[in-house]
Amino acid sequence: MAAAERMVVIGGDATGMSAAAQARRLKGPGELEIVAFERGRFSSYSACGIPYWVGGQVTERDSLVARSPEEHRSRGIDLRMRTEAVELDVPGQRVRVTEQEGTERWVGYDQLVLATGAVPVRPPLPGIDAEGVHGVQTLDDGQRLLDALERGHLPHGVRGRVESGGASPRRAVVVGAGYIGVEMAEAFVRRGYQVTVLEKAEQPMSTLDPDMGELVHEAMCSMDIETVLGASVTEVRTDERGRACAVATQDAEYPADVVVLGLGVRPATELAREAGLPLGESGGLLTDLAMRVRGQDNIWAGGDCVEVLNLVSGRPQHVPLGTHANKHGQVIGANIGGGYATFPGVVGTAVSKVCDLEIARTGLLEAQAAAVGLRFTSVVIESTTRAGYYPGTRPIHVKMLAERRSGRLLGVQIVGRENAGKRVDIAAVALHAGMTVEQMTSLDLGYAPPFSPVWDPVLIAARKAAAAVREG
């Protein structure tokens, strides 16, 4: 009887464990041995839920864990926690790992899955590694932040004012106003902190066009979130104990009891780079449609460590989202397990919120469309989330980009209040289908006054875009 093939997985979160679980469904232990390494303390968790755990909407850490290491092991997956892969020997088909107690060993593989994720961008600034400065990429990061908040960690002067009954609110400085930045700003608002967001760009949410980003800025200011734009951070200043106490920019200094970095992430591909595997412009691994690393027969990769094809622009792009990571894992597991699956690409859909403001986008921004040589027209409409006369209706702005002459939908951005954000899914489906804005105007969407106006805001934007295309 032939020996079982060995599948080695590096990374115990979305892609890695989805791939392992799918491969196990297709092949039993007698055919496929599955060994997975995770350097952290948690497996199969929702990193996207960390801001809501910090903010208190999610009360239990374990609510963010979809499947524990013990559950994976009970399903025939040898998941080894607190074990880090430190070297990849591609010709020898083996991985060198370091276990928690410091023991090193080489582990051979027949099939290798790289699911190493991404790491927060941490610029080399003075004080950036001081106590009190936090990233929020992993569940371990979230736990460290919550532990620090629950210990209080107030400077002596502030603690004295608290004890005397004249306390100033605790102060949180969030560096970066992207998805993580605005979500963490909300988390600290919910915890009663005075919040300052520092963003080096001229708008928050650089994933939106400037005119839509300005709507986000106005809303954040109305929520008493101090949002400083054009702010280039130069230093995290520390107190006599070496703890972060302020964040300095070129123009000012902002006191801080806690600092959170929301500067985005980069692919964690050091192992792959050192092993000579192909990387794209963002540093993400390059794969084929089956999620096999280019030029390799038995190495696969997915999740936040890869680049994927943007179906609208036709260019590779780094898109670190849990939705894609789980799909990548399913594709990889199916292929290793003897089935067949592909991942064709993405249209760039994302949705987020800061307090009661919902922010969404799909497809291309104006700058992205111009960069790939597309000529386009863009329109912006203002409407309401429900019929104007229905109680609770809230404002919504929709921006739509369409290709000139053809009228093909290129992108949609939405900024609005309750029930605004998920409307972006209408546009995401239209992008996947290659629809024109004219075709979108005939979409048969659900209508009742509690849910939308007679003309849904997305369709109002499509009508205006279709008219602009005809006039152009």
N, C-alpha and C positions, 0 to 999 in steps of 0.2 A: 504494500500500500504506500503510495507516494506521500511524502511529508507535506503538511499543511503549508500553504504560502503565508508569509508574514507581511502584514500591513502595519507600518509604523506611522503614527500620527503625532505631529508636533503642534501642540495647542489644544486645550481642552474646552474650548468654548463653542460658539455657534457652528462654524464650518467644520472644525475637527471632529466634534462629536456627532454632528449630523451625518458626516461622511462615514464615521465608524458605525453608527446605528443602521444606516441604510445598507452598508455592505454586509453587516451581520444578518439583516433580514434576508438577504439573498444567498448568503453562504454560511453554513454552520461552522463550528469550531474545528471540525475534522478537515475542512477544506481551507479555512482562512483563520489564522491567528491574528488577533488585533491587539496591538500594544500602543497606548497613547501616553504622552508626557505633557504635563501641565506644571509650569513653574510656580503658579499661585496656589491659593488655598481653596478655590472654588471652581466648579465646572458648570458649563451650560447655563450661564446666567445672562440676564438682560442688562447690559451696560447702559442702554438707553433709559432705563428706569432709575439710574442713580440720582439724577437731580430731584426726582419726585420722592425718593427715599430720604434724601437730605432735607427736602422741604416739608416732609411729614405727611404727604398724601399717601405714601406707602409706609406702613408702620413697621413691618417686619422685613428684615434683610432676606430671610429665606423665601419670601414671596417672589423675589427676583430670580430665584434658582429654579430652572425648569427640571433639572435632573441632577441628583447628587452623585458624587463618585461611587458611592455604594450601589446606587441604582444602575449605573453603567456596568459595574462589575457583575452585578446579578444577571445582566444580559449578555455576558460573555465577552466583555471588553475589559482588557487589563489596563485600567487607567491608573497611572502612577503620578500622584500629586507631589508638589514641591520638588519637582525634578526638571532641570533645565537642560535643553539641548544647546551645546556650546560649539560643536564642530560637525560639519557635514562632509563626508568622504564619498563623493559621487562615484568615482571609478570602483571603489571597494564596496559600494552599496551598504554603508553603515553610518551610524550617527553616534557621536560621543556625547554622553549625558553626565551631568553632575547631580547627585542626589542630595537631599536635605542635609545629611550628616557630612557631606563633602566627598563621598565616594564617587569615583569616576569609572565609567565603563563604556565600552563600545557595544552598540546593538545593531545587528544586521537587519536588512529589510529586503523584501521583494518588491513591495509597493510603498512609496513614501508620500505622505500628505503634509504639505507645509501650510499650516493654519496659524501663523505666528502673529496675526493681527497688526495693530498699529500702536504707536507710542505718542504721547502728547508732545507737541512742539514745545521745547524748553530752551529759549535763547540763552547764550552764554553771558548773562548779565551779573554784575556784582549782587550777591545776596539771593540769587534765584533758587539756591538749594537750602536756604535757611529753614529752620523750624517755623511752621506756620504758613508755608507756601505749599499749595496742594494742586495736583492734577486730579482728574476724575475720569480716568479711562477704564479702570478695572474695579471690581467689587472690593478688592483690597484697598484701593485708593479711597473709595467711598467710606469704608469702615474707618480708615485712619482719619479722614476729615470729620466724621461724626464723633469719633472718640475725642478729637481735639475740641470740638464745639461743646461737647457735654462736660468736658473738664473745665470749661470756662475760659481758660487761657486769656484772662484780661490783664493788661498792663497794670502795674501797681496803682498808678494814679486813677485809672478808671475804676478799679476794684474799690478804692477808697470812697469814690463818689457813690458807688452802688450801695456800700454798707451804710453811708450816711443818709441815704434816701434821695440823693440828688443826681442819679445816674444819667449820663449821656447814653444814647443807644450804642450798642456795639456796632463796629464799622467793618464792613466787608468791601474789599476791592477786588473786582473781577477784571482780569486783563484779557481783552478780546471780546468782541460782540458778535460772534457767530452763533451757531446753534447752541453749543455748550455754554457759551458766555451768557446768552439771554436766559437760558433755562436755569442756570445757577443764580443769576440775578433774582429771578422769581423765587427760587428756593430760600435765599437769604431774606427777601422781603417777607415771606411767610414766617420766618423765624424771628421777625422783629428787628432785623439789622438795618442800619443806614447803609445804603448800597451805592457804590460808585463803580461805573463801568468805564474802562479806558480802552479806546479803540484807535489804532493808528490811522485807519482809513478815514475818509470824509463822510462815512455813513456806517451805521450798524448793518449787519447782515449783508456782507459782500456777495452772498449768493443771490441777491436781488439787484435789479437795476437801481441806480441812484435815486430816481424819483420815488420808487417804491420803498427803498431803504429810508428815505426821509420820513415817510409815514410811520415807520417803526420808531424812528428817533423821536418824533413828536409824541407818540403814544407812551414811550418809556419815560420821557420827561414829565408827562401828565401823571404818571404813577409814582412820582417822587424818586425815581431811579436816576441819580445824577449820571448822565451819559456824556463823556468828554470825547469829542472826535478830534482827529488829527493829533492824538496824544501818543507820542513815541516814548515808551518806557525806557529809562536809562539805568535804573537801579532799584532793588528792593532793600530798603534800609532796615537795620536791625537795632535792637536795644542792647543794654549791657549784658543780657543773658544770651544774646545771639538769636533772638526770635524776631521775626518780621514785625515791624511796627509802622511802616509806611512804604508807599510806592512812589518813586520819583519819576517825573517825565522831564523833558527839556524845559518845560515852562513852570511846573508846579510840583507840590508834594501832597500826597493824599494819605492821611493817617489810616492805619489798618490794624484791626485785631486778627483778621484772617485774610489771606490772599489766595485766590483761585485762578489758575491759568486756564483760559479758554481760547487758546491760540490755534486750535485745530490739531490735527494729528498727521503723522507721516507713516508710511508703511514700515513695519518692523522686518526688514529684509537683510540685516547684517549677515546672518548665516548664509543666505542665498548669494549675497554679493561675494563673500569670501570663497564660496564654492564655485564661483564663475557662472552662476545661472543668469539668464537674461532679464534685465530690468528695463523699465520704461523711463520716460522723462521725470515722472514723479517719484521714482525709486521703487515702484511696485513691480512685482513679478509679472512677466508676460506669459500668457497661456493661450492654448487654442480653444475652440468652442467646447471641447469636452473637459476643459479645465486642466488639461495636461500641460506642464511647463514646456515651453517651446524648445525643441531639440532633444527632449528626453522621452523615453518610452515608459518609464515607471515612476516618474515624479509628478505629483499633482499639487495644485495650490488654489486657494480660494479665500474669500473674506477680505478683511481690511488690508491684507498684504499684497493684493494683486491690482492690476489695472484692468478695466473692462471696456468694452466698446460702447461708446455713446451712439445710439442708433440714429439720432438726429444729425449730429455733426459728422459722424463717420470716423471719429478720432478716439483713441484710447484715453481713459480718464480714471483717476483714483476716486472711488465713491465709497467711503467707509460707512456702510449701513447694515444693520442686522438683517434686514429683509434679504438683501443680496447674499450675505454670508450664509444664511441657512439654505438658500437655493443652490449656492455653489456646493455646499456639503452634500446635498441630495444628488446632484449631478455626479460628483466625484465618487460617492458611495455606490451609485448605480453602475458606473463604468468599472470600478474595481470588482464589484460583485458579479460581473458577467453580463450585466444589462447594457443599455445604451441610453445616454441622455446628453443634452447640450445646453449651454447657457448662451443665448444669442446676444445679449447685451442689455443696456438700460436706456431709459429716456431722461434720467436725472430727476426723479420725483422725490421731494422731501417736504415734510410738514413739521412745524414746531409751534411753540406758544411762549409768550411772556405774560404772566398773569392772565387777563381775559383777552389779550390780543393774539389772534391766530395768524400764522405766517406760512405760506406754502409756495412752492414753485415746481415746475416740470419743464423739460425741454431746455432751450437755449436762452441765455440772456442776450441783450443787444451786442455786447462786446464779443461774446462767443460766436454769435452768428456772423458778425463782421470778420472775425479772425479766420473763419473757414471759407470766406469768399461769398457768403450768401447775401443777396440783396433783399431787404425786407421792409415791411411797414409795421408800425406798432400803434396800438390804441390803448387808452385807459378809460374805464367807465367806473362810475360810482353808483351803487344800488343799495338794496337792503337784503338781509338774509331771509326775511319772511315777507309776506304781503305787508305793504306799508301801514295798513290799518290794524294789523294783528298785534296784540300785546307782546312785548319782548323783542320786536324786530330791531336789528342792529345794523350799522353801516358795514359795507364791504366794498373794497376797490379791487378791480380785476384788470390786469394788463395782459394783452395778447399780442404776440408777434406772428406775422404771416409772411411767407415768401412772396415777393412781387411776381406778377404775371400768373404763376401757378396757383397762388392762394393757399399753398400747403401750410398747415399749422406748424410753427417752429417752437413756440414756448408760451407758457402762461405763468403769471405770478399773481398771488392773492394775498391781500392784507385786510383783515377785518375782524369783527368780534365773533361771538359765539355762532357756531354752525357755518363759518366761512371756510376754514382750512381744508376740510375733506372734499370740498367741491373740486379741488385740483385733480381728483381721480378721474373726473369726466375728461379732462384734457389729457391725462396720462394715457387713457384708453384710446383717445382720438389720435395721439401721437403714434402709439403702437400700430394703429390701423392705417396710418398714413393719410388721414383725412384732411380735406381742405376746410377752411373756415366756412365756406359756403355750405358744404355738406353738414357741418356741425349745427348750422342754424335749424336743421330739420330733425335733430335728435329728439326722440320721444322720451323726455325726462319726466319723472314723477312731479306732480303739482298738487298742493293743497295749501291754503293760506298759512298754516303753522310751519310750513317747511320752506316755502319760497314764494317770490312773486310769480305772476302768470308766466313771465319770461324770466327764467333763471338767470342770475347775473353772468354766468359763463356764456350763456346763449346771447345775452345782450352784447357782450364783448365780441362774440363771433359775428353777430350782425354788423357791428360797427367795423370790424376788421374786414369783412367781406365787401362792404361798401368802399372802404379805403383801397382795397385791391382793385376793384372795378374802376375807381376814379384814377388810379395810378397807371 
